[in-house]
């Protein structure tokens, strides 16, 4: 079972990295949308 522990650890690490990256991308997309909407409101003369 020696090599299976490395495979399991790599699998878990891969999922952790993917989930962390997904959270990062989601936060960046949310910030980009907020900046876009505020710029759009400024061009239209909104609040």
N, CA, C and O atoms as a Tripos MOL2 file, in Angstrom:
@<TRIPOS>MOLECULE
protein
  188   187    47     0     0
PROTEIN
NO_CHARGES

@<TRIPOS>ATOM
      1 N           0.8120   -1.1890    0.0000 N.3       1 UNK1
      2 CA          0.0000    0.0000    0.0000 C.3       1 UNK1
      3 C           0.8630    1.2630    0.0000 C.2       1 UNK1
      4 O           0.3350    2.3600    0.1800 O.2       1 UNK1
      5 N           2.1250    1.1390   -0.1900 N.am      2 UNK2
      6 CA          3.0280    2.2840   -0.1420 C.3       2 UNK2
      7 C           2.7660    3.3140   -1.2150 C.2       2 UNK2
      8 O           2.7040    4.5090   -0.9260 O.2       2 UNK2
      9 N           2.6090    2.8660   -2.4620 N.am      3 UNK3
     10 CA          2.4150    3.8480   -3.5320 C.3       3 UNK3
     11 C           0.9970    4.4030   -3.5560 C.2       3 UNK3
     12 O           0.7740    5.5080   -4.0500 O.2       3 UNK3
     13 N           0.0370    3.6500   -3.0290 N.am      4 UNK4
     14 CA         -1.3420    4.1350   -3.0190 C.3       4 UNK4
     15 C          -1.5200    5.3330   -2.0960 C.2       4 UNK4
     16 O          -2.4000    6.1630   -2.3290 O.2       4 UNK4
     17 N          -0.7160    5.4360   -1.0700 N.am      5 UNK5
     18 CA         -0.8120    6.6070   -0.2030 C.3       5 UNK5
     19 C          -0.3790    7.8670   -0.9580 C.2       5 UNK5
     20 O          -0.9510    8.9380   -0.7550 O.2       5 UNK5
     21 N           0.6240    7.7430   -1.8240 N.am      6 UNK6
     22 CA          1.0460    8.8790   -2.6360 C.3       6 UNK6
     23 C          -0.0090    9.2320   -3.6780 C.2       6 UNK6
     24 O          -0.2660   10.4090   -3.9280 O.2       6 UNK6
     25 N          -0.6190    8.2230   -4.2820 N.am      7 UNK7
     26 CA         -1.6750    8.4680   -5.2530 C.3       7 UNK7
     27 C          -2.8520    9.1700   -4.5880 C.2       7 UNK7
     28 O          -3.3930   10.1280   -5.1400 O.2       7 UNK7
     29 N          -3.2470    8.7080   -3.4250 N.am      8 UNK8
     30 CA         -4.3590    9.3190   -2.6940 C.3       8 UNK8
     31 C          -4.0180   10.7440   -2.2790 C.2       8 UNK8
     32 O          -4.8600   11.6370   -2.3780 O.2       8 UNK8
     33 N          -2.8070   10.9630   -1.8200 N.am      9 UNK9
     34 CA         -2.3880   12.3080   -1.4310 C.3       9 UNK9
     35 C          -2.3720   13.2430   -2.6410 C.2       9 UNK9
     36 O          -2.8060   14.3910   -2.5440 O.2       9 UNK9
     37 N          -1.8790   12.7590   -3.7660 N.am     10 UNK10
     38 CA         -1.8490   13.5820   -4.9820 C.3      10 UNK10
     39 C          -3.2620   13.8990   -5.4510 C.2      10 UNK10
     40 O          -3.5400   15.0220   -5.8730 O.2      10 UNK10
     41 N          -4.1490   12.9260   -5.3810 N.am     11 UNK11
     42 CA         -5.5390   13.1290   -5.7720 C.3      11 UNK11
     43 C          -6.1930   14.1870   -4.8770 C.2      11 UNK11
     44 O          -6.8640   15.0930   -5.3700 O.2      11 UNK11
     45 N          -5.9980   14.0700   -3.5910 N.am     12 UNK12
     46 CA         -6.5570   15.0480   -2.6580 C.3      12 UNK12
     47 C          -5.9760   16.4340   -2.8690 C.2      12 UNK12
     48 O          -6.7020   17.4280   -2.8360 O.2      12 UNK12
     49 N          -4.6790   16.5040   -3.0850 N.am     13 UNK13
     50 CA         -4.0330   17.7890   -3.3270 C.3      13 UNK13
     51 C          -4.5370   18.4260   -4.6130 C.2      13 UNK13
     52 O          -4.7460   19.6380   -4.6710 O.2      13 UNK13
     53 N          -4.7320   17.6140   -5.6380 N.am     14 UNK14
     54 CA         -5.2490   18.1300   -6.9060 C.3      14 UNK14
     55 C          -6.6240   18.7480   -6.7220 C.2      14 UNK14
     56 O          -6.8910   19.8410   -7.2220 O.2      14 UNK14
     57 N          -7.5030   18.0470   -6.0020 N.am     15 UNK15
     58 CA         -8.8370   18.5880   -5.7680 C.3      15 UNK15
     59 C          -8.7920   19.8550   -4.9240 C.2      15 UNK15
     60 O          -9.5550   20.7890   -5.1710 O.2      15 UNK15
     61 N          -7.9190   19.8980   -3.9430 N.am     16 UNK16
     62 CA         -7.7940   21.0940   -3.1080 C.3      16 UNK16
     63 C          -7.3430   22.2930   -3.9420 C.2      16 UNK16
     64 O          -7.8630   23.3980   -3.7870 O.2      16 UNK16
     65 N          -6.3780   22.0650   -4.8200 N.am     17 UNK17
     66 CA         -5.8870   23.1450   -5.6770 C.3      17 UNK17
     67 C          -6.9810   23.6000   -6.6410 C.2      17 UNK17
     68 O          -7.1730   24.8000   -6.8360 O.2      17 UNK17
     69 N          -7.6930   22.6570   -7.2410 N.am     18 UNK18
     70 CA         -8.7630   23.0160   -8.1680 C.3      18 UNK18
     71 C          -9.8770   23.8020   -7.4790 C.2      18 UNK18
     72 O         -10.3840   24.7760   -8.0350 O.2      18 UNK18
     73 N         -10.2550   23.3880   -6.2870 N.am     19 UNK19
     74 CA        -11.2890   24.1110   -5.5570 C.3      19 UNK19
     75 C         -10.8160   25.5100   -5.1470 C.2      19 UNK19
     76 O         -11.5860   26.4700   -5.1920 O.2      19 UNK19
     77 N          -9.5620   25.6160   -4.7520 N.am     20 UNK20
     78 CA         -9.0090   26.9260   -4.4140 C.3      20 UNK20
     79 C          -8.9570   27.8470   -5.6150 C.2      20 UNK20
     80 O          -9.2590   29.0350   -5.5030 O.2      20 UNK20
     81 N          -8.5780   27.3110   -6.7550 N.am     21 UNK21
     82 CA         -8.5270   28.1180   -7.9680 C.3      21 UNK21
     83 C          -9.9270   28.5350   -8.4110 C.2      21 UNK21
     84 O         -10.1210   29.6580   -8.8760 O.2      21 UNK21
     85 N         -10.8920   27.6480   -8.2720 N.am     22 UNK22
     86 CA        -12.2740   27.9860   -8.6230 C.3      22 UNK22
     87 C         -12.7920   29.1200   -7.7330 C.2      22 UNK22
     88 O         -13.4750   30.0230   -8.2160 O.2      22 UNK22
     89 N         -12.4750   29.0770   -6.4610 N.am     23 UNK23
     90 CA        -12.8820   30.1540   -5.5480 C.3      23 UNK23
     91 C         -12.2070   31.4680   -5.9330 C.2      23 UNK23
     92 O         -12.8330   32.5270   -5.8820 O.2      23 UNK23
     93 N         -10.9410   31.4010   -6.3150 N.am     24 UNK24
     94 CA        -10.2040   32.5960   -6.7370 C.3      24 UNK24
     95 C         -10.8170   33.1980   -8.0000 C.2      24 UNK24
     96 O         -11.0240   34.4090   -8.0790 O.2      24 UNK24
     97 N         -11.1030   32.3550   -8.9780 N.am     25 UNK25
     98 CA        -11.6790   32.8380  -10.2370 C.3      25 UNK25
     99 C         -13.0640   33.4300   -9.9950 C.2      25 UNK25
    100 O         -13.4170   34.4500  -10.5880 O.2      25 UNK25
    101 N         -13.8430   32.7990   -9.1320 N.am     26 UNK26
    102 CA        -15.1780   33.3140   -8.8310 C.3      26 UNK26
    103 C         -15.1100   34.6930   -8.1790 C.2      26 UNK26
    104 O         -15.8940   35.5820   -8.5090 O.2      26 UNK26
    105 N         -14.1710   34.8630   -7.2540 N.am     27 UNK27
    106 CA        -14.0130   36.1620   -6.5970 C.3      27 UNK27
    107 C         -13.5560   37.2280   -7.5830 C.2      27 UNK27
    108 O         -14.0380   38.3600   -7.5440 O.2      27 UNK27
    109 N         -12.6310   36.8720   -8.4630 N.am     28 UNK28
    110 CA        -12.1650   37.8380   -9.4660 C.3      28 UNK28
    111 C         -13.2760   38.2110  -10.4390 C.2      28 UNK28
    112 O         -13.3950   39.3740  -10.8250 O.2      28 UNK28
    113 N         -14.0850   37.2440  -10.8360 N.am     29 UNK29
    114 CA        -15.1980   37.5190  -11.7460 C.3      29 UNK29
    115 C         -16.2280   38.4290  -11.0780 C.2      29 UNK29
    116 O         -16.7690   39.3350  -11.7130 O.2      29 UNK29
    117 N         -16.4940   38.1860   -9.8010 N.am     30 UNK30
    118 CA        -17.4320   39.0310   -9.0650 C.3      30 UNK30
    119 C         -16.9140   40.4660   -8.9790 C.2      30 UNK30
    120 O         -17.6780   41.4180   -9.1330 O.2      30 UNK30
    121 N         -15.6140   40.6120   -8.7310 N.am     31 UNK31
    122 CA        -15.0250   41.9550   -8.6460 C.3      31 UNK31
    123 C         -15.0400   42.6430  -10.0080 C.2      31 UNK31
    124 O         -15.3220   43.8380  -10.0980 O.2      31 UNK31
    125 N         -14.7380   41.8970  -11.0630 N.am     32 UNK32
    126 CA        -14.7560   42.4670  -12.4030 C.3      32 UNK32
    127 C         -16.1610   42.9170  -12.7870 C.2      32 UNK32
    128 O         -16.3340   43.9650  -13.4090 O.2      32 UNK32
    129 N         -17.1640   42.1220  -12.4160 N.am     33 UNK33
    130 CA        -18.5480   42.5100  -12.7180 C.3      33 UNK33
    131 C         -18.9320   43.7870  -11.9670 C.2      33 UNK33
    132 O         -19.5870   44.6690  -12.5240 O.2      33 UNK33
    133 N         -18.5220   43.8770  -10.7040 N.am     34 UNK34
    134 CA        -18.8350   45.0720   -9.9170 C.3      34 UNK34
    135 C         -18.1540   46.3040  -10.5150 C.2      34 UNK34
    136 O         -18.7660   47.3690  -10.5920 O.2      34 UNK34
    137 N         -16.9160   46.1730  -10.9320 N.am     35 UNK35
    138 CA        -16.2110   47.2980  -11.5510 C.3      35 UNK35
    139 C         -16.8590   47.6870  -12.8720 C.2      35 UNK35
    140 O         -16.9890   48.8730  -13.1770 O.2      35 UNK35
    141 N         -17.2620   46.7010  -13.6490 N.am     36 UNK36
    142 CA        -17.9240   46.9740  -14.9170 C.3      36 UNK36
    143 C         -19.2390   47.7090  -14.7010 C.2      36 UNK36
    144 O         -19.5330   48.6810  -15.3980 O.2      36 UNK36
    145 N         -20.0250   47.2500  -13.7430 N.am     37 UNK37
    146 CA        -21.3170   47.8810  -13.4890 C.3      37 UNK37
    147 C         -21.1510   49.2960  -12.9600 C.2      37 UNK37
    148 O         -21.9400   50.1770  -13.3030 O.2      37 UNK37
    149 N         -20.1310   49.5330  -12.1250 N.am     38 UNK38
    150 CA        -19.9090   50.8850  -11.6260 C.3      38 UNK38
    151 C         -19.4170   51.8080  -12.7390 C.2      38 UNK38
    152 O         -19.7890   52.9800  -12.7750 O.2      38 UNK38
    153 N         -18.5920   51.2970  -13.6390 N.am     39 UNK39
    154 CA        -18.1280   52.0990  -14.7690 C.3      39 UNK39
    155 C         -19.2870   52.3860  -15.7260 C.2      39 UNK39
    156 O         -19.3870   53.4830  -16.2760 O.2      39 UNK39
    157 N         -20.1400   51.4180  -15.9170 N.am     40 UNK40
    158 CA        -21.2990   51.5920  -16.7890 C.3      40 UNK40
    159 C         -22.2510   52.6240  -16.2030 C.2      40 UNK40
    160 O         -22.8090   53.4430  -16.9320 O.2      40 UNK40
    161 N         -22.4360   52.5870  -14.8920 N.am     41 UNK41
    162 CA        -23.3040   53.5730  -14.2330 C.3      41 UNK41
    163 C         -22.6890   54.9510  -14.3210 C.2      41 UNK41
    164 O         -23.4140   55.9350  -14.4670 O.2      41 UNK41
    165 N         -21.3670   55.0530  -14.2350 N.am     42 UNK42
    166 CA        -20.7150   56.3680  -14.3250 C.3      42 UNK42
    167 C         -20.8690   56.9590  -15.7330 C.2      42 UNK42
    168 O         -21.0400   58.1670  -15.8950 O.2      42 UNK42
    169 N         -20.8050   56.1010  -16.7320 N.am     43 UNK43
    170 CA        -20.9590   56.5840  -18.1100 C.3      43 UNK43
    171 C         -22.3840   57.0400  -18.3510 C.2      43 UNK43
    172 O         -22.6200   58.0250  -19.0500 O.2      43 UNK43
    173 N         -23.3260   56.3260  -17.7740 N.am     44 UNK44
    174 CA        -24.7390   56.6770  -17.9510 C.3      44 UNK44
    175 C         -25.1760   57.8190  -17.0400 C.2      44 UNK44
    176 O         -26.2750   58.3520  -17.1890 O.2      44 UNK44
    177 N         -24.3220   58.1870  -16.1090 N.am     45 UNK45
    178 CA        -24.6600   59.2750  -15.2000 C.3      45 UNK45
    179 C         -25.4810   58.8340  -14.0000 C.2      45 UNK45
    180 O         -26.1950   59.6340  -13.3950 O.2      45 UNK45
    181 N         -25.3760   57.5700  -13.6640 N.am     46 UNK46
    182 CA        -26.1330   57.0440  -12.5410 C.3      46 UNK46
    183 C         -25.4220   57.2900  -11.2250 C.2      46 UNK46
    184 O         -24.4150   57.9960  -11.1740 O.2      46 UNK46
    185 N         -25.9530   56.7010  -10.1560 N.am     47 UNK47
    186 CA        -25.3580   56.9200   -8.8150 C.3      47 UNK47
    187 C         -24.0050   56.3100   -8.6440 C.2      47 UNK47
    188 O         -23.4080   56.4240   -7.5740 O.2      47 UNK47
@<TRIPOS>BOND
     1     1     2 1
     2     2     3 1
     3     3     4 2
     4     3     5 am
     5     5     6 1
     6     6     7 1
     7     7     8 2
     8     7     9 am
     9     9    10 1
    10    10    11 1
    11    11    12 2
    12    11    13 am
    13    13    14 1
    14    14    15 1
    15    15    16 2
    16    15    17 am
    17    17    18 1
    18    18    19 1
    19    19    20 2
    20    19    21 am
    21    21    22 1
    22    22    23 1
    23    23    24 2
    24    23    25 am
    25    25    26 1
    26    26    27 1
    27    27    28 2
    28    27    29 am
    29    29    30 1
    30    30    31 1
    31    31    32 2
    32    31    33 am
    33    33    34 1
    34    34    35 1
    35    35    36 2
    36    35    37 am
    37    37    38 1
    38    38    39 1
    39    39    40 2
    40    39    41 am
    41    41    42 1
    42    42    43 1
    43    43    44 2
    44    43    45 am
    45    45    46 1
    46    46    47 1
    47    47    48 2
    48    47    49 am
    49    49    50 1
    50    50    51 1
    51    51    52 2
    52    51    53 am
    53    53    54 1
    54    54    55 1
    55    55    56 2
    56    55    57 am
    57    57    58 1
    58    58    59 1
    59    59    60 2
    60    59    61 am
    61    61    62 1
    62    62    63 1
    63    63    64 2
    64    63    65 am
    65    65    66 1
    66    66    67 1
    67    67    68 2
    68    67    69 am
    69    69    70 1
    70    70    71 1
    71    71    72 2
    72    71    73 am
    73    73    74 1
    74    74    75 1
    75    75    76 2
    76    75    77 am
    77    77    78 1
    78    78    79 1
    79    79    80 2
    80    79    81 am
    81    81    82 1
    82    82    83 1
    83    83    84 2
    84    83    85 am
    85    85    86 1
    86    86    87 1
    87    87    88 2
    88    87    89 am
    89    89    90 1
    90    90    91 1
    91    91    92 2
    92    91    93 am
    93    93    94 1
    94    94    95 1
    95    95    96 2
    96    95    97 am
    97    97    98 1
    98    98    99 1
    99    99   100 2
   100    99   101 am
   101   101   102 1
   102   102   103 1
   103   103   104 2
   104   103   105 am
   105   105   106 1
   106   106   107 1
   107   107   108 2
   108   107   109 am
   109   109   110 1
   110   110   111 1
   111   111   112 2
   112   111   113 am
   113   113   114 1
   114   114   115 1
   115   115   116 2
   116   115   117 am
   117   117   118 1
   118   118   119 1
   119   119   120 2
   120   119   121 am
   121   121   122 1
   122   122   123 1
   123   123   124 2
   124   123   125 am
   125   125   126 1
   126   126   127 1
   127   127   128 2
   128   127   129 am
   129   129   130 1
   130   130   131 1
   131   131   132 2
   132   131   133 am
   133   133   134 1
   134   134   135 1
   135   135   136 2
   136   135   137 am
   137   137   138 1
   138   138   139 1
   139   139   140 2
   140   139   141 am
   141   141   142 1
   142   142   143 1
   143   143   144 2
   144   143   145 am
   145   145   146 1
   146   146   147 1
   147   147   148 2
   148   147   149 am
   149   149   150 1
   150   150   151 1
   151   151   152 2
   152   151   153 am
   153   153   154 1
   154   154   155 1
   155   155   156 2
   156   155   157 am
   157   157   158 1
   158   158   159 1
   159   159   160 2
   160   159   161 am
   161   161   162 1
   162   162   163 1
   163   163   164 2
   164   163   165 am
   165   165   166 1
   166   166   167 1
   167   167   168 2
   168   167   169 am
   169   169   170 1
   170   170   171 1
   171   171   172 2
   172   171   173 am
   173   173   174 1
   174   174   175 1
   175   175   176 2
   176   175   177 am
   177   177   178 1
   178   178   179 1
   179   179   180 2
   180   179   181 am
   181   181   182 1
   182   182   183 1
   183   183   184 2
   184   183   185 am
   185   185   186 1
   186   186   187 1
   187   187   188 2
@<TRIPOS>SUBSTRUCTURE
     1 UNK1         2 RESIDUE 1 A UNK
     2 UNK2         6 RESIDUE 1 A UNK
     3 UNK3        10 RESIDUE 1 A UNK
     4 UNK4        14 RESIDUE 1 A UNK
     5 UNK5        18 RESIDUE 1 A UNK
     6 UNK6        22 RESIDUE 1 A UNK
     7 UNK7        26 RESIDUE 1 A UNK
     8 UNK8        30 RESIDUE 1 A UNK
     9 UNK9        34 RESIDUE 1 A UNK
    10 UNK10       38 RESIDUE 1 A UNK
    11 UNK11       42 RESIDUE 1 A UNK
    12 UNK12       46 RESIDUE 1 A UNK
    13 UNK13       50 RESIDUE 1 A UNK
    14 UNK14       54 RESIDUE 1 A UNK
    15 UNK15       58 RESIDUE 1 A UNK
    16 UNK16       62 RESIDUE 1 A UNK
    17 UNK17       66 RESIDUE 1 A UNK
    18 UNK18       70 RESIDUE 1 A UNK
    19 UNK19       74 RESIDUE 1 A UNK
    20 UNK20       78 RESIDUE 1 A UNK
    21 UNK21       82 RESIDUE 1 A UNK
    22 UNK22       86 RESIDUE 1 A UNK
    23 UNK23       90 RESIDUE 1 A UNK
    24 UNK24       94 RESIDUE 1 A UNK
    25 UNK25       98 RESIDUE 1 A UNK
    26 UNK26      102 RESIDUE 1 A UNK
    27 UNK27      106 RESIDUE 1 A UNK
    28 UNK28      110 RESIDUE 1 A UNK
    29 UNK29      114 RESIDUE 1 A UNK
    30 UNK30      118 RESIDUE 1 A UNK
    31 UNK31      122 RESIDUE 1 A UNK
    32 UNK32      126 RESIDUE 1 A UNK
    33 UNK33      130 RESIDUE 1 A UNK
    34 UNK34      134 RESIDUE 1 A UNK
    35 UNK35      138 RESIDUE 1 A UNK
    36 UNK36      142 RESIDUE 1 A UNK
    37 UNK37      146 RESIDUE 1 A UNK
    38 UNK38      150 RESIDUE 1 A UNK
    39 UNK39      154 RESIDUE 1 A UNK
    40 UNK40      158 RESIDUE 1 A UNK
    41 UNK41      162 RESIDUE 1 A UNK
    42 UNK42      166 RESIDUE 1 A UNK
    43 UNK43      170 RESIDUE 1 A UNK
    44 UNK44      174 RESIDUE 1 A UNK
    45 UNK45      178 RESIDUE 1 A UNK
    46 UNK46      182 RESIDUE 1 A UNK
    47 UNK47      186 RESIDUE 1 A UNK
